[in-house]
Amino acid sequence: MCGLEFPDIEQLIWKPHRADGVVVIGINTGGLYGDDNRTRIERFIAETGITFPVAQDLAGSAGQFGGGPAISPFPIDVVVGRDGRIVYVSREYDASAMIGAVQAAL
């Protein structure tokens, strides 16, 4: 979970587009050192004020999706279109590219 990216996604994508059917799900893959737990995740949510759901990837499979290690300092950003096809994947947060992908997927 990224303390810079998640609040940004909350304000730029989740809040303005959730009425359009956009769903945002944050996935915690264990943290940089693999020691994140439910308490740490709940504290992060409270501290950042995010309101979209955050899941915990106990199997460590989400990190493999982006071709990198499950534990990485870089989040994986994925946008899935209404038809279920992946329209955007990035390991480097680019707010404008992600917003563009979301808007194109609508």
Secondary structure by P-SEA (a helix, b strand, c coil): cccccaaaaaccccccccccbbbbbbbbcccccccccaaaaaaaaaaaccccbbbbcccccccccccccccccbbbbbbbccccccccccccccaaaaaaaaaaac
